[in-house]
């Protein structure tokens, strides 16, 4: 069995990955709230922005956390197409959930459906990202912990969507984004507890890219995208119920690390 290290850089990767998940969630939930105040094409665009923000936040969280992941006895590489596919799946599945909420006739059913889909989006992103791992050995999963990680993702995503969309105040969105960030992180580390690796030492070279070659630059790029979009959304003028949500710029600031 290969000994696994989940925090090769100490507290840096868990804290940073949690911060990324919170920023992505804050921005996404903020956009989702804006979407419900909008109609037509504007609503669709806000929902797409929300899906890309949450999808990006989930993805960045996972791979920033993975920068701290190591297994003794083997180096680790990442399959590039599968890693990028996992980002697109995260955005797509979360998008489906948000559109269910945005266009759902029945509020409660829409929230349950949205939370389920978004939670599964988090889980599918995680396990696709894990499938992109290349190492000398076999990766095995404990089914019970995998199941638990999916349940955590679904329950917390539902709670976050409900808090952000039912209450809608900046404080609610801020709290919901911490909940969602915590959900993504706890889902990730529960999913990682399910992993065991049996190493077959080998001198052969592994296919794929190292974390620093590929994951790190992409995470920095997507992280910058989240920060810039968060600033843009915070500064863009409100339409419709502007008085009620004039203080809407606050949640993004309060979540920025």
C-alpha positions in Angstrom: 0.0 0.0 0.0 1.3 3.5 -0.8 1.2 6.0 2.0 -0.9 9.0 1.0 -0.3 12.5 2.0 -3.2 14.9 1.5 -1.4 18.1 2.6 2.2 18.1 1.3 2.3 21.9 1.7 0.8 21.8 5.2 -2.4 23.9 5.7 -1.8 25.9 2.5 -3.7 23.7 0.0 -6.8 22.9 2.2 -7.3 26.5 3.2 -6.7 27.9 -0.2 -8.9 25.3 -1.8 -11.7 26.1 0.7 -11.3 29.8 -0.1 -11.6 29.1 -3.9 -14.7 27.0 -3.3 -16.3 29.8 -1.3 -15.5 32.5 -3.8 -16.9 30.4 -6.7 -20.0 29.6 -4.6 -20.5 33.3 -3.6 -20.2 34.5 -7.1 -22.4 31.7 -8.5 -25.2 32.1 -5.8 -25.0 35.9 -6.3 -25.6 35.4 -10.0 -28.4 32.9 -9.4 -30.2 35.5 -7.2 -29.7 38.1 -10.0 -31.1 35.6 -12.5 -34.3 35.2 -10.6 -34.8 39.0 -10.7 -34.2 39.0 -14.5 -36.2 37.7 -17.4 -35.6 36.4 -20.9 -32.0 36.4 -22.2 -30.7 38.2 -19.1 -32.0 35.5 -16.8 -30.3 32.8 -19.0 -27.0 34.7 -19.1 -27.0 35.1 -15.3 -27.7 31.4 -14.9 -24.9 30.6 -17.3 -22.6 32.9 -15.3 -23.7 31.2 -12.1 -23.0 27.7 -13.5 -19.5 28.7 -14.8 -18.6 30.3 -11.4 -19.7 27.4 -9.3 -18.3 24.9 -11.8 -15.0 26.7 -11.8 -15.0 27.1 -8.0 -15.5 23.3 -7.6 -12.9 22.4 -10.1 -10.3 24.8 -8.7 -11.0 23.6 -5.2 -10.4 20.0 -6.2 -7.2 20.6 -8.0 -5.7 23.1 -5.6 -6.4 20.4 -2.9 -4.8 17.8 -5.2 -1.6 19.9 -5.4 -1.1 18.7 -1.8 -1.8 15.1 -2.7 1.1 12.7 -2.9 1.7 8.9 -2.7 5.0 7.5 -1.5 6.6 5.2 -4.0 5.2 6.8 -7.2 4.9 10.1 -8.9 1.6 11.4 -10.0 0.6 12.6 -13.4 -2.8 14.0 -14.7 -4.5 13.0 -18.0 -5.0 16.4 -19.6 -8.2 15.8 -21.7 -10.0 14.1 -18.8 -9.0 16.9 -16.4 -10.5 19.5 -18.8 -13.5 17.3 -19.4 -14.1 17.2 -15.6 -14.3 21.0 -15.6 -16.8 21.0 -18.4 -18.9 18.3 -16.7 -18.9 20.4 -13.5 -20.2 23.5 -15.3 -22.7 21.4 -17.3 -24.2 19.5 -14.5 -24.3 22.4 -12.1 -25.8 24.4 -15.0 -28.6 21.9 -15.4 -29.4 22.2 -11.7 -29.4 26.0 -11.7 -31.7 26.1 -14.8 -34.1 23.7 -13.0 -34.2 26.2 -10.2 -34.4 29.3 -12.5 -37.2 27.9 -14.7 -38.9 25.6 -12.3 -42.7 26.2 -11.9 -42.9 24.6 -8.5 -40.4 26.3 -6.1 -39.8 23.4 -3.7 -39.5 20.8 -6.4 -37.2 23.0 -8.3 -34.9 23.5 -5.3 -34.8 19.8 -4.5 -34.0 19.0 -8.2 -31.5 21.8 -8.3 -29.7 20.7 -5.1 -29.6 17.1 -6.3 -28.2 18.0 -9.6 -25.7 20.4 -8.3 -24.6 17.9 -5.6 -24.1 15.3 -8.3 -22.2 17.8 -10.3 -19.8 18.3 -7.4 -19.4 14.5 -7.1 -19.0 13.8 -10.8 -16.4 16.5 -11.1 -14.5 15.0 -8.1 -14.5 11.4 -9.4 -13.7 12.4 -13.0 -10.9 14.5 -11.6 -9.7 11.4 -9.7 -10.0 9.2 -12.8 -7.5 11.6 -14.5 -4.9 10.5 -12.0 -2.0 8.5 -13.5 0.3 6.7 -11.1 2.3 3.4 -10.8 -0.3 1.2 -9.1 -4.0 0.7 -8.6 -6.4 3.2 -7.1 -9.3 1.6 -5.1 -12.4 3.2 -3.5 -14.4 2.3 -0.4 -18.0 2.3 -1.8 -19.5 3.4 1.6 -17.3 6.5 1.8 -17.9 7.3 -1.9 -21.7 7.1 -1.2 -21.3 9.3 1.9 -19.3 11.9 -0.1 -22.1 12.2 -2.7 -24.8 12.5 0.0 -22.7 15.3 1.7 -22.5 17.1 -1.7 -26.2 16.8 -2.4 -27.5 17.9 1.1 -25.2 20.9 1.3 -25.7 22.1 -2.2 -29.5 21.9 -1.6 -29.1 23.8 1.7 -26.9 26.5 0.0 -29.3 27.0 -2.9 -32.2 27.2 -0.5 -30.5 29.8 1.8 -29.4 32.0 -1.1 -32.6 31.9 -3.1 -35.2 31.8 -0.4 -33.7 34.6 1.8 -31.8 36.5 -0.9 -30.2 39.0 1.5 -26.4 39.6 1.0 -25.8 38.0 4.4 -27.7 34.9 3.4 -25.8 34.6 0.2 -22.5 35.0 2.1 -23.4 32.4 4.7 -24.7 30.1 1.9 -21.4 30.4 0.0 -19.5 29.3 3.2 -21.9 26.4 3.5 -21.4 25.4 -0.2 -17.6 25.9 0.0 -17.6 23.7 3.1 -19.7 21.2 1.3 -17.4 20.9 -1.7 -14.4 20.7 0.6 -15.8 18.1 3.0 -17.1 16.1 0.0 -13.6 16.3 -1.5 -11.8 15.0 1.7 -14.5 12.4 2.3 -14.0 11.2 -1.2 -10.2 11.2 -0.7 -10.6 9.1 2.5 -12.4 6.5 0.3 -9.2 6.1 -1.8 -6.5 3.5 -1.2 -3.5 3.1 -3.6 -1.5 -0.1 -4.0 1.8 0.9 -5.5 3.6 -1.1 -8.1 7.1 0.6 -8.2 8.2 1.0 -11.8 11.0 2.8 -13.6 8.7 3.5 -16.6 7.6 7.0 -17.3 3.9 8.0 -16.7 1.7 9.5 -19.4 0.2 12.9 -18.7 1.3 16.2 -17.1 2.6 16.9 -13.7 0.5 19.0 -11.3 3.0 22.0 -11.6 3.1 21.8 -15.4 -0.6 21.8 -16.0 -2.9 21.9 -12.9 -1.1 24.8 -11.2 -1.2 27.3 -14.2 -4.8 26.4 -14.9 -5.9 26.8 -11.3 -4.2 30.2 -11.2 -5.9 31.2 -14.4 -9.3 30.1 -13.3 -8.8 31.6 -9.8 -8.0 35.0 -11.4 -11.1 34.6 -13.6 -13.2 34.1 -10.5 -11.7 37.1 -8.7 -12.2 39.4 -11.7 -15.8 38.2 -12.4 -16.6 38.6 -8.7 -15.4 42.2 -8.8 -17.4 42.8 -12.0 -20.6 41.4 -10.7 -20.2 43.3 -7.4 -19.8 46.6 -9.3 -22.4 46.1 -12.0 -25.6 48.0 -11.4 -28.7 46.2 -10.1 -31.9 46.2 -12.1 -35.4 45.7 -10.9 -35.5 45.4 -7.1 -32.4 47.5 -6.7 -33.4 49.2 -3.5 -33.9 45.8 -1.7 -30.5 44.5 -2.9 -28.5 47.7 -3.1 -26.1 46.2 -0.5 -25.6 43.2 -2.8 -22.0 43.9 -3.4 -21.0 42.8 0.1 -21.1 39.0 0.0 -18.3 38.8 -2.5 -16.0 41.1 -0.4 -16.8 39.2 2.8 -15.8 35.9 1.2 -12.6 37.1 -0.4 -9.7 35.6 1.6 
